């Protein structure tokens, strides 16, 4: 029996019986199991539990812990959110192991809460690159990088190859736009130039609002301008397929802007299957701005491309009736008549 008092501890019936057998003399574990008339495994379990509680003392055995360690465990005072206070040990402090320094936790990747449809809608409707990536205009470069790589990991086109069709094309275009946003914003110089352009467009939007346009209308005008600039740049670089979605959004956001229709039609004209829609867009541009020579010439080029010589001549005659000294129109008309 150990020296520790009960201190009001309530034991189970088998525990109390085993403890009573050890009150006056030392007994072996086997003897206690026989006297208590219980399986040896159960008896050993009870003995071990009461030894841990300090109610029994074990002798003549190979301990896993030194007496000092056992004493420390028995006398430890546990405190919430604090290390257990261990009594001083006779072992020299020079031999004590140094505490392991905790390494700072790695920054947790931002969690994606967007569905694929929400992601595509956000990219396709973003007014700025910041909106596209979902970051603030004052975001640090590291935050922009995290946002880009998190989105790229979640919505990479490789994940949607099995889908094919229009969905895959939208995902690929969105990924291209997102990569362009990241390339622009990650570099301090290109970001500064982009921010200057965005500030100018925001100022234009404020002027539009002052002139009576609603906030929604001015935002759409900004989105149209942003998409047209990107689409027109791609068109001039002969990246026609990539240019089409940007120009289409420009037309969607600003349907009364003639040049958006004109260059959207020009981009569509590269695909023979889209020639009817291409002509409709160019005609829409001329309806909005009938005396614009550039838009008229785009339509002429389209008719020549389609082999519609008479219609091309008719458009050139209309152009020369308004601008008789237009050299390009004169040369084209002479070329058509000679051929």
Buried (B, 14 or more C-beta within 10 A) or exposed (E): BBEBEEEEEEBEEBBEBBBEBBEEEEBEBEEBBEBBEBEEEEBBBBBEBBBEBBBBEEEEEEEEEEEBEBBBEEEEEEEEEEEEEBEEBEEEEEEEEEEEEEEEEEEEEEEEEBEBEEBBEBBBBBBBBBBBBBBEEEBEEEBBBBBBEBBBEEBEBEEBEEBEEEEBBBBBBBBBBBEBBBEBBBEEEEBEEBBEEBEEBBEBBEEBBEEEBEEEBBBBBBBBBBBBBBBBEBBEEEBBEBBBBBBBBBBBBBEEBBBBBBBBBBBBBBEEEBBEBBBBBBBBBBEBBEEBBEBBBBBBBBBBBBEBEEBBBEBBEBBBEEBEEBEBBBEBBEEBEEE
